[in-house]
């Protein structure tokens, strides 16, 4: 589904690094500094972003343009509104449950695979990924030069591998297994380009999603806003007409 193509959080199955963990932490902290600094990242209370993407079917045929609005309040309040060919929808999740309005305009409770998708989306948001060194359940290693591997403690078979630019220490790519569709995981690569500052924190302006070696989405980030005092009541409000809320 097109909404899953815009989700750039990925996991990879690999043998965990034998490098000392502190090598990974040092490299992770260099990445944090390049992004703007851990304290600035942690100070972000809420986040709003507008994206536009060109998408393709797995056979290479163009699927069409997708527009997406993402709002997030720490630690786990998420709202997504998307307009795309055959896949316009709205979604709200508080981390444990929520609702979704599918293209037919009918609301339904967020359960099963759709709930797991929303939870994975929250965990994979860049603002959360960039502070994983503060999570005691996360192990950070460095299996190769300018490469990070991040896994959950006790589950070293599943980890995320991030390649950093050797000069700027900003992320270049992330390779793994996409859980955008939890029932059908696939190998995935996400590439990041055009880093630019927003309130002193750097975000990519272009994101390319590749699944099974096929480019499925080329995303342009149109605008990012931080600390706009978003309210949970607004994010949780269902659109009366059943249509995604794309207006600023």
C-alpha positions as CSV (number, residue, x, y, z in Angstrom):
1,X,0.0,0.0,0.0
2,X,1.3,3.5,-0.9
3,X,1.1,4.8,2.7
4,X,3.7,2.1,3.7
5,X,6.1,3.3,1.0
6,X,6.6,6.6,2.8
7,X,7.7,5.0,6.0
8,X,11.4,5.1,6.2
9,X,12.0,3.1,9.4
10,X,13.6,-0.2,8.6
11,X,15.1,-3.2,10.3
12,X,17.8,-5.6,8.9
13,X,18.6,-9.2,9.6
14,X,22.3,-9.7,10.0
15,X,25.1,-11.1,12.2
16,X,25.7,-8.6,15.0
17,X,29.1,-6.9,15.1
18,X,32.0,-8.2,17.1
19,X,33.3,-4.6,17.4
20,X,33.3,-3.1,21.0
21,X,30.0,-1.5,21.8
22,X,31.7,1.8,22.8
23,X,33.0,2.2,19.2
24,X,29.4,2.2,18.1
25,X,28.4,4.7,20.8
26,X,31.2,7.1,19.8
27,X,30.1,7.0,16.2
28,X,26.5,7.4,17.2
29,X,27.4,10.5,19.2
30,X,29.2,11.9,16.2
31,X,26.0,11.4,14.2
32,X,24.0,13.1,16.9
33,X,26.4,16.1,16.9
34,X,26.2,16.4,13.1
35,X,22.4,16.4,13.3
36,X,22.4,19.3,15.8
37,X,23.1,17.7,19.1
38,X,21.3,15.3,21.4
39,X,20.0,18.0,23.7
40,X,18.4,19.9,20.9
41,X,16.8,16.7,19.5
42,X,15.5,15.8,22.9
43,X,14.0,19.2,23.4
44,X,11.6,18.7,20.5
45,X,8.2,18.2,22.0
46,X,6.2,18.0,18.7
47,X,6.8,17.7,15.0
48,X,4.9,18.3,11.8
49,X,6.0,17.5,8.3
50,X,4.6,17.7,4.8
51,X,5.8,15.3,2.1
52,X,5.2,14.8,-1.6
53,X,6.3,11.6,-3.3
54,X,6.4,10.0,-6.7
55,X,5.6,6.3,-6.3
56,X,6.0,3.2,-8.4
57,X,4.6,-0.3,-8.5
58,X,7.1,-3.2,-7.9
59,X,7.1,-3.9,-11.7
60,X,8.4,-0.4,-12.3
61,X,5.1,1.1,-13.6
62,X,4.4,4.6,-12.2
63,X,1.8,4.6,-9.4
64,X,1.4,8.3,-9.1
65,X,2.0,11.2,-6.7
66,X,1.3,11.0,-3.0
67,X,1.0,13.9,-0.5
68,X,1.4,13.2,3.2
69,X,1.1,15.2,6.4
70,X,2.6,13.7,9.6
71,X,2.1,15.1,13.1
72,X,3.7,13.7,16.2
73,X,3.7,14.6,19.9
74,X,6.2,12.9,22.2
75,X,6.3,10.2,23.4
76,X,3.8,8.3,21.2
77,X,1.0,10.5,19.8
78,X,0.9,10.1,16.0
79,X,-1.5,11.5,13.3
80,X,-1.0,10.8,9.6
81,X,-3.1,12.2,6.7
82,X,-2.4,11.1,3.2
83,X,-3.8,11.7,-0.3
84,X,-2.7,9.3,-3.1
85,X,-4.0,7.2,-6.0
86,X,-6.3,4.6,-4.4
87,X,-4.8,5.0,-1.0
88,X,-6.0,8.2,0.8
89,X,-6.4,7.7,4.5
90,X,-6.2,9.2,8.0
91,X,-4.7,7.5,11.0
92,X,-4.4,8.3,14.7
93,X,-2.5,6.3,17.3
94,X,-1.6,7.0,20.9
95,X,0.9,4.1,21.0
96,X,-1.6,1.5,22.3
97,X,-4.6,2.0,20.0
98,X,-6.4,4.5,17.9
99,X,-8.5,4.7,14.7
100,X,-8.0,4.7,10.9
101,X,-10.2,6.0,8.1
102,X,-9.6,4.1,4.9
103,X,-10.2,5.3,1.3
104,X,-13.9,4.4,1.5
105,X,-14.3,7.1,4.3
106,X,-15.3,4.6,7.0
107,X,-13.6,4.8,10.4
108,X,-12.4,1.6,12.1
109,X,-10.4,0.8,15.2
110,X,-6.7,0.5,14.9
111,X,-5.9,-3.2,15.5
112,X,-3.8,-6.1,14.2
113,X,-1.3,-5.3,11.4
114,X,-2.4,-1.7,11.1
115,X,-1.7,-1.1,14.8
116,X,1.7,-2.7,14.5
117,X,2.4,-0.5,11.4
118,X,1.5,2.6,13.5
119,X,3.6,1.5,16.4
120,X,6.5,0.7,14.1
121,X,6.1,4.1,12.4
122,X,6.3,5.9,15.8
123,X,9.5,3.9,16.8
124,X,11.0,4.7,13.4
125,X,10.5,8.4,13.4
126,X,13.8,10.1,13.0
127,X,13.5,12.1,16.3
128,X,13.1,8.8,18.1
129,X,15.9,7.0,16.2
130,X,18.4,9.7,16.9
131,X,18.0,9.3,20.7
132,X,18.2,5.5,20.8
133,X,21.4,5.7,22.9
134,X,19.2,6.7,25.8
135,X,17.2,3.4,25.6
136,X,18.7,0.8,27.9
137,X,17.2,-2.0,25.8
138,X,19.1,-0.9,22.7
139,X,22.6,-2.1,21.8
140,X,24.7,0.1,19.4
141,X,27.7,-1.3,17.6
142,X,29.9,-0.5,14.6
143,X,30.4,-3.5,12.3
144,X,32.5,-1.4,9.8
145,X,33.9,2.0,9.3
146,X,31.3,4.7,9.3
147,X,28.6,2.1,9.9
148,X,26.2,1.7,12.8
149,X,24.2,-1.4,13.8
150,X,21.4,-0.9,16.3
151,X,19.5,-3.9,17.8
152,X,17.3,-4.7,20.8
153,X,19.2,-6.3,23.7
154,X,18.9,-10.1,23.5
155,X,17.8,-10.0,19.9
156,X,21.0,-9.5,17.9
157,X,19.7,-11.2,14.8
158,X,17.5,-8.1,14.1
159,X,19.2,-4.8,13.8
160,X,19.2,-1.7,11.8
161,X,22.4,-0.8,9.8
162,X,23.0,2.9,9.1
163,X,25.8,4.1,6.8
164,X,27.2,7.6,7.7
165,X,29.0,10.1,5.4
166,X,32.7,9.8,6.5
167,X,33.1,13.6,6.4
168,X,29.8,15.0,7.8
169,X,28.7,11.9,9.8
170,X,25.2,12.5,8.6
171,X,23.2,9.3,7.6
172,X,23.5,8.3,3.9
173,X,21.4,5.2,4.0
174,X,19.7,2.6,6.2
175,X,19.3,-1.0,5.1
176,X,17.1,-3.6,6.6
177,X,13.8,-5.4,6.5
178,X,10.8,-3.1,6.2
179,X,8.0,-3.7,8.6
180,X,5.7,-1.2,6.9
181,X,3.5,-4.2,6.2
182,X,4.1,-6.3,9.3
183,X,2.5,-9.4,7.7
184,X,4.8,-9.2,4.6
185,X,8.3,-8.0,5.6
186,X,10.7,-7.3,2.7
187,X,14.3,-6.3,2.3
188,X,14.6,-2.5,2.2
189,X,17.0,0.4,1.7
190,X,16.3,4.0,2.5
191,X,18.6,6.8,1.2
192,X,18.8,10.3,2.6
193,X,19.9,13.4,0.7
194,X,19.8,17.2,1.0
195,X,20.2,17.7,4.7
196,X,19.0,21.1,5.9
197,X,18.5,22.7,9.4
198,X,15.2,23.3,11.1
199,X,15.5,25.1,14.4
200,X,19.1,23.9,14.6
201,X,18.4,20.3,13.8
202,X,19.1,18.8,10.4
203,X,16.5,16.8,8.4
204,X,16.8,15.2,4.9
205,X,14.9,17.0,2.2
206,X,14.9,13.9,0.0
207,X,14.2,10.3,0.9
208,X,14.3,7.4,-1.5
209,X,12.7,4.0,-0.5
210,X,13.9,0.8,-2.2
211,X,12.2,-2.6,-1.6
212,X,13.7,-5.8,-2.9
213,X,16.0,-3.7,-5.1
214,X,13.2,-1.8,-6.7
215,X,12.6,2.0,-6.2
216,X,9.1,2.4,-4.9
217,X,9.1,6.0,-3.6
218,X,11.0,9.2,-4.1
219,X,10.0,11.6,-1.4
220,X,10.5,15.3,-1.3
221,X,10.1,16.9,2.2
222,X,8.3,20.2,1.6
223,X,8.2,21.6,5.1
224,X,9.1,20.6,8.6
225,X,7.9,22.4,11.8
226,X,9.0,21.8,15.3
227,X,7.5,22.7,18.7
228,X,4.3,24.3,17.4
229,X,2.4,23.3,20.5
230,X,0.4,20.6,18.8
231,X,-2.5,19.3,21.0
232,X,-3.5,15.7,21.3
233,X,-7.2,16.6,21.1
234,X,-6.6,18.0,17.6
235,X,-4.6,15.0,16.4
236,X,-7.3,12.6,17.8
237,X,-10.2,14.5,16.1
238,X,-11.7,12.5,13.2
239,X,-12.4,14.5,10.0
240,X,-16.2,15.0,9.8
241,X,-16.2,14.4,6.0
242,X,-13.9,11.4,6.3
243,X,-11.3,13.0,4.1
244,X,-7.6,13.5,5.1
245,X,-6.8,16.8,6.6
246,X,-4.0,18.3,4.6
247,X,-4.4,22.0,5.4
248,X,-1.8,23.8,7.5
